[in-house]
Amino acid sequence: MNKPLLSCLNGCVQPTVPVWYMRQAGRYLPEYRRTRSTAGTFLDLCYNPELATKVSLQPIERYNLDGVILFSDILVVPHALGYDVDYIEGKGPILEKLEIGGSLPEYNKTRFLSRLSPVFKTLEELAIKAPNSATLIGFAGAPWTIATYMIEGGSSRDFSRAKGWTYADPDSFQSLIDYLVISTADYLIEQVSAGAEVLQLFDSWAGVLNENHLERWSIKPLENIVALVKKSCPDIPIIIFPKGVGIQYTSYLGIDGLSCLSLDSSVPLNWARDNLQKHVVVQGNLDPQLLASGGNSMIYEAERILDIFSGQPFIFNLGHGIVPQTPPHHVSELTQFIRSWKA
Ligand code: CP3
């Protein structure tokens, strides 16, 4: 069975551009909100294979997308490592704050992976239930992004605690990053065993790092994860989303084994075609607010993206996740437009 998204990641231009959307399952869908209301807490939903499978497939049933992304969250990693994680309506995630420079608990791989076993079960279910033409996407957060949530105790505006730690005591910060590299690689390898056909790493807060720190705290740890994963799973395509890094997107091209860069909405299209798409597959990058807004401006920008990128392997996506106020029919309109578009 042909899987356009997988085939594109392996370097083949597709007759119709493959499409999926970050946060394609979520609060903008009424059927998600209904399932969510029966599940208990958000983490209960992430750890319920039956409901997580159902929610992962909801956007596929509506729009027949090329990618099915596992329904979970990047913060299950700190949770499974033993840190408290909670999600508060309207406030986002709240985590037990790490003590700056504090020591880390010993890493127990068996315990860590067994806490995540419901996630693997969801992937196994999805591998059975997803349409044959769809590609199953596993994911994790990048070490820097996960570390910011652990250190700040949640979302942050200025990352003062996390950055403060990197400046004041880089050696102990390195230990935290190494701990996340090992655990994240183990988690991803297990996702592949459970059926994931592609992996995406979200470095949502890479864009706040300066040049040297980007190299040390975003690129290097991602390179280490990719190397570990590729050692066990040499054929798995890996997508990296280093949001907000501007011209430093080119620095990620040096990661051996990288298949695809996911572009945020600020990346200029012609620049990305000439400097990134020559080397790797690219994915992106419609502004999620334009999807929320809809209409001719959305279609105009989608067409500009398709015109510029579709001559080389390209995956249509957004520059960041779908926002909760998005009308679902805008997603149908956009998807139909992409399906009917011809160069
Ligand atoms: O459809 C999908 O994309 C799969 C599921 C998915 C979720 N989160 C579900 C979710 C994925 C891939 C993520 C990734 C994620 N989670 C990231 C990286 C991408 C990005 O947005 O930058 C980050 C930083 C998180 C952390 C996180 N999770 C935040 C900051 C929040 C609260 C804010 C928000 O957008 O709701 C979450 C909660 C969350 N993760 C929800 C969903 C559907 C909403 C929770 C709910 O339903 O109550």
Boltz pocket constraint, residues with backbone or C-beta under 6 A from the ligand:
constraints:
  - pocket:
      binder: B
      contacts: [[A, 21], [A, 22], [A, 23], [A, 24], [A, 25], [A, 26], [A, 27], [A, 36], [A, 42], [A, 69], [A, 70], [A, 71], [A, 72], [A, 73], [A, 74], [A, 75], [A, 87], [A, 91], [A, 92], [A, 93], [A, 139], [A, 155], [A, 202], [A, 204], [A, 321]]
      max_distance: 6.0
